[in-house]
């Protein structure tokens, strides 16, 4: 964390080898999107699928200090029971 006279800011790793994994599952993990969580962190969303399984939409919330908050591999936002579009 960077602490100074102003607000406390998250200090994210700059080394790709020391990054913050949002999932540990092998791909394909595609169509990633990221949005602020309004609390200094973010929510990352992505699609995962492998034929013949249907695609699933998953998400992971990362706290301002770099901790993942929704389990090791995120949470499902879609059921994956059908081809969703």
VOPA-232983 format. One record per residue (C-alpha): residue number from 1; residue in one letter; chain; x, y, z. Coordinates in steps of 0.25 Angstrom, whole numbers. Example, Ala and Ser with C-alpha at 12.3 -4.5 7.8 and 13.67 -1.06 7.14 Angstrom:
BEGIN
+-----+------+-------+-------+-------+-------+
!  nr ! rest ! kette !     x !     y !     z !
+-----+------+-------+-------+-------+-------+
!   1 !    A !     A !    49 !   -18 !    31 !
!   2 !    S !     A !    55 !    -4 !    29 !
+-----+------+-------+-------+-------+-------+
END
This chain:
BEGIN
+-----+------+-------+-------+-------+-------+
!  nr ! rest ! kette !     x !     y !     z !
+-----+------+-------+-------+-------+-------+
!   1 !    X !     A !     0 !     0 !     0 !
!   2 !    X !     A !     4 !    14 !    -3 !
!   3 !    X !     A !     1 !    23 !     9 !
!   4 !    X !     A !     3 !    38 !     9 !
!   5 !    X !     A !    -4 !    51 !    12 !
!   6 !    X !     A !   -15 !    47 !     3 !
!   7 !    X !     A !   -24 !    35 !     2 !
!   8 !    X !     A !   -18 !    21 !     3 !
!   9 !    X !     A !   -16 !    14 !   -11 !
!  10 !    X !     A !   -14 !     0 !   -15 !
!  11 !    X !     A !     0 !    -4 !   -20 !
!  12 !    X !     A !    -2 !   -15 !   -30 !
!  13 !    X !     A !     9 !   -23 !   -34 !
!  14 !    X !     A !    17 !   -19 !   -47 !
!  15 !    X !     A !    23 !   -32 !   -50 !
!  16 !    X !     A !    14 !   -41 !   -58 !
!  17 !    X !     A !    20 !   -53 !   -51 !
!  18 !    X !     A !    15 !   -47 !   -38 !
!  19 !    X !     A !     2 !   -43 !   -43 !
!  20 !    X !     A !   -12 !   -45 !   -36 !
!  21 !    X !     A !   -18 !   -58 !   -42 !
!  22 !    X !     A !   -34 !   -56 !   -43 !
!  23 !    X !     A !   -35 !   -71 !   -47 !
!  24 !    X !     A !   -25 !   -83 !   -46 !
!  25 !    X !     A !   -33 !   -91 !   -56 !
!  26 !    X !     A !   -27 !   -94 !   -70 !
!  27 !    X !     A !   -34 !   -87 !   -82 !
!  28 !    X !     A !   -40 !   -84 !   -90 !
!  29 !    X !     A !   -43 !   -71 !   -82 !
!  30 !    X !     A !   -47 !   -61 !   -92 !
!  31 !    X !     A !   -54 !   -47 !   -94 !
!  32 !    X !     A !   -49 !   -41 !   -81 !
!  33 !    X !     A !   -56 !   -29 !   -76 !
!  34 !    X !     A !   -52 !   -21 !   -63 !
!  35 !    X !     A !   -60 !   -10 !   -55 !
!  36 !    X !     A !   -57 !    -2 !   -43 !
!  37 !    X !     A !   -64 !    -8 !   -30 !
!  38 !    X !     A !   -66 !     6 !   -25 !
!  39 !    X !     A !   -57 !     3 !   -13 !
!  40 !    X !     A !   -43 !     4 !   -19 !
!  41 !    X !     A !   -43 !   -10 !   -25 !
!  42 !    X !     A !   -49 !   -17 !   -37 !
!  43 !    X !     A !   -58 !   -27 !   -43 !
!  44 !    X !     A !   -53 !   -36 !   -54 !
!  45 !    X !     A !   -62 !   -44 !   -63 !
!  46 !    X !     A !   -59 !   -54 !   -74 !
!  47 !    X !     A !   -65 !   -65 !   -82 !
!  48 !    X !     A !   -60 !   -80 !   -80 !
!  49 !    X !     A !   -64 !   -91 !   -90 !
!  50 !    X !     A !   -59 !  -103 !   -97 !
!  51 !    X !     A !   -66 !  -111 !  -107 !
!  52 !    X !     A !   -76 !  -118 !  -105 !
!  53 !    X !     A !   -78 !  -111 !   -92 !
!  54 !    X !     A !   -86 !   -98 !   -92 !
!  55 !    X !     A !   -79 !   -85 !   -89 !
!  56 !    X !     A !   -80 !   -79 !   -75 !
!  57 !    X !     A !   -79 !   -65 !   -70 !
!  58 !    X !     A !   -70 !   -64 !   -58 !
!  59 !    X !     A !   -66 !   -52 !   -49 !
!  60 !    X !     A !   -55 !   -49 !   -38 !
!  61 !    X !     A !   -55 !   -37 !   -29 !
!  62 !    X !     A !   -41 !   -32 !   -25 !
!  63 !    X !     A !   -40 !   -23 !   -13 !
!  64 !    X !     A !   -32 !   -11 !   -13 !
!  65 !    X !     A !   -20 !   -18 !    -6 !
!  66 !    X !     A !   -20 !   -29 !   -17 !
!  67 !    X !     A !   -27 !   -40 !   -10 !
!  68 !    X !     A !   -37 !   -48 !   -18 !
!  69 !    X !     A !   -51 !   -48 !   -10 !
!  70 !    X !     A !   -59 !   -58 !   -18 !
!  71 !    X !     A !   -52 !   -71 !   -16 !
!  72 !    X !     A !   -40 !   -76 !   -24 !
!  73 !    X !     A !   -47 !   -77 !   -37 !
!  74 !    X !     A !   -58 !   -67 !   -36 !
!  75 !    X !     A !   -73 !   -69 !   -36 !
!  76 !    X !     A !   -82 !   -73 !   -48 !
!  77 !    X !     A !   -91 !   -62 !   -53 !
!  78 !    X !     A !   -98 !   -72 !   -63 !
!  79 !    X !     A !  -102 !   -86 !   -61 !
!  80 !    X !     A !   -95 !   -92 !   -73 !
!  81 !    X !     A !  -107 !  -101 !   -75 !
!  82 !    X !     A !  -110 !   -95 !   -89 !
!  83 !    X !     A !  -103 !   -88 !   -99 !
!  84 !    X !     A !  -105 !   -74 !   -94 !
!  85 !    X !     A !  -104 !   -62 !  -103 !
+-----+------+-------+-------+-------+-------+
END
